[in-house]
Amino acid sequence: GVPKERVQRGDVLARPGEVSPTHLIDAKFRYLSSSKAPLKNRNRVLIHHATSQVMATLILVDRETLLPGEEALIQLRFDAKEPLAALPGDHFIARGFVVQKHYGTTLGGGEVVRVQAPKVRRSQEEAKAVVKEFAEADGDDRVALEVLGRAHKGITMDDLQQRLNIAEGALTKSLRRLVKAKTIIQCKGSLQNTLVIHHSSFEELEKSALGYLKRFHETFPHKEGMSKEEVRARLPNAMPGKVFEALNNALV
């Protein structure tokens, strides 16, 4: 039912919920050896992905400049009105605005590592390490990292599919293995319609809840205890109800 006038170059045909446009992408990038000068941080580039041509700012994650022929981890920040529909493993070409010998304006190319990525700030060593970890991980480790990246918010299977280039059946099997290994915690319900949260994020919530209870009893020894609502109010606001329910059941 889509009129042909609405179809434009760069549009992607996909099943509902499988691909979500993103404004931030972590990627591996190789700078052409034929380039004339080092590539500086925060370069404006034209990204070619499938049939898309989208403007972006190229951020060097762990260095100030990239020499011709070198490879590096980068973050691509796309303009607000032009997100990109991509998945990990997709390839792209980056072009600049200065002609390169034998390659026109092409600067290099790369491979998408993570979509819907958080903004990497160069002063945060931990954030840079996470990008590297994503670039090196695969299989169940890759799935677990996506879950970990959502922290106390947890993540649904549908959201995971939008972030990972994995078939639904393979993702389900991976999640089951991770739940069995206690790497991730499955909240109430089936994998298809519930949230999962990484065990380390879940343990942090447990420690926080127990800490609040301990301080409450020390301050008000004559009171029976805190209500669930009081405990919930002290935990992160972004934590979904399903995660709090799982947390409460685990602590009981």
N, C-alpha and C positions, 0 to 999 in steps of 0.2 A: 503493500500500500504506500510505498514511498515514491512520490513523483520524481521523475528524472531530473527536474530542475533543482532539486535539493541535493542531488549526488554531486560531490565535488572531488577533485583530485586529492588523494590522501585519505579519503574515507575508508574505513575498515568494516568488512562484513563479518559479524560474529554472532554467536548465540547470546541471548540476553544474560547479562551478569558475568560473562567470561572475560571480558576485557574492559578495563576502566581507564579513561584518559588520565595522564599524569603530567604534572608540571616539573617534577624532579626525578632525574634518573642517575643512578650510579653506573659507571661503565669502565671497561678497559679500553685504552686508546693507544694507537701507534701513530706517531708523528712521522711523516714521510722523510726519508733520508735525503731526498732531493731539495728539501726546503732550504731557504737561504739564510734564515736566522732562527735563534731560539724562539719557542712559542711562550709568550708571557701569560701569566695568570689573568683570568677574567676576560679573555678574548671573546668578541662577538663572532659567532659562526652561523653558517647556514647548514642545518642538519638535513640530510637526505635519508629517509627511512621508508622502505617500501616505495610508495609513490608520493610520500609527503615531502614537502620542503618547509621547514619550520625554523624560525630564528631562535637562537639560544645563547646563553652565556656559558662559556666553558671554564669550569673551576678546576684547577690542579689541586688535588686533595692533599698531597704531601710534599709539595715543592713549589718554588717560585717560578721556575722556568723549565721548559722541556726542550732538550736538544734534538736536532734532526736525527731521525732513526731510533729515538728512544721510545719506550712504552711506559705508560703510567696509568694510575687510577684517576678518574675524573668524575665530576658531577656536572650534568647538563641541566641548566635552569631555563625552562622554556617561558616565553612571554605569556602573560596572564590570559590573553585571548586565544592562544594557540597551544593547547596541550597536545600530547602525543599518545596515540594508542599503541603501546608496545608491550612486549613480554621479555623476561630474561632469556638470553640466547639470541635475540634478534641482532642483526648487524646494521651498521649505519656508516655513512660517509660524512665527514665534516669539511666544509669549504669556507674559505676566507674571502678576502676582497683584494688580495694582492696576487698577481699571476705568478705561479710557480713553474719553473722550467720543466717542460714535458708533461705537466699534470694540470695545466690550467690554474684554477684557484683552489684545487683540492689540497687540504692540509694533512689528511690522514683518515683513518677509519677505526672502527672499534666494535665492541660487543656489549650489549646491555647486560648488566649484572643484577640490578635491582630497580624496580619501578615503585612509584609512590614513596620515594625515599625521603627521610627527614633531611632538612637543610644541614649540610656539613659546615661547621665553622672552623676555620683553619687553626684557631687557638685551642681547639679541643682535641687532644691527642687520642682520647678514647673513641671519639667519633671517627677519626681517621682509621683507627685500628679496626673498627667495625666494618667499614667499607672493604678493607683488605680481607677480613674474615669472610664476608659475603662472596667476594671474588674467588676465593679458594674453596668454598664449600660446595658440596653436591649431595644428592640423595636425601636421606633423612636429616642429615645435618643442616641442609639448606632449609628444609621445612621448619625445623626447630628454631633456626635463627629468625625466621619471619615471625614465629609465634613470640619469641623473646623480644623482638623489636616492638611489639605492641604492649609490653609491660603489663601493668595491672588492668588494662582495658580488655585484654583477651582478644580473640579473633574468631570469626566464623569460617566455616569451610568455603562458603561463597567468596568471602574476602580473600582467603588464601589463593583461590583459583585465579582471582584477578591479579595477584602478585607473582604467581608462579606459572611457568610454562609446563604444567604437569596435567595429564589426563585425570579425570575425576576418580576413576577406579584406582589408579596408582597412588593418588593423593590419599584416598581413604585407607589403603593398605599401609601407607607410610605413617599416617596418624595413629592407626591401631598399634603399630609397632612402638611408636613413641609413647603412647599411653601405657602399654604393657611394660615398657622399660622405665616408666615413671619420670620420663623426661618432660612430658607435658601432662597437665591435669585436665580431664574432661568434665565439664560441668553437667548438670542434670540434663538428660535427653540423649538422643542419638547424635552421632557425629555430624549428620547432615543438617540438624536444626538446633545446634547448641554452640556454646563458646568453648574454646580451649585456651589454656593459659600456661605459660612456661613454669616449671616447678620452682625456679629461682625467684620469679616474680611472686608466685604464690607464697613461698616461704617468707618473703619480705612483708607481705600483708599479714601473715600469721604473727610474725614478731611484733609488728606495729600494734595489732589488736591486743596481744597479750601484754605489751608494754602499757597500753592505755588502761587495761584492767588492773594491772599491778599498782599503777600510780593511783587509780581510783580507790582501791582497797586501803592503800597506805594513808590516803587523805581522809577517807570516810569509813573507818573501820566498823562503825556502827550500822552501816547500810548493808543490805543483803547483796547488792551488786548493781551493775549497769544493765540497762535494757539494750536489746539488740539495736534499737533505733539510735541510742546514744553512741554505741560503738561505730555504727555505720556512718554517723555524722562526722566522726573524727578521721575516717579513712578517705582516700582520694575520691573526689566528686565524680571523676570520670569512670570509676569502677562500676560495671553493670550489676544489676540485681542478681543475675545468675551467678556471677563470680562471688558475690557476698554470701549467697545461699550455700555455695560449695565450701566457702571458707568457714562459715558457721558450723556446717555439718562436720568438717574435718576437725575443728577445734573441740567440738562436743565429743 
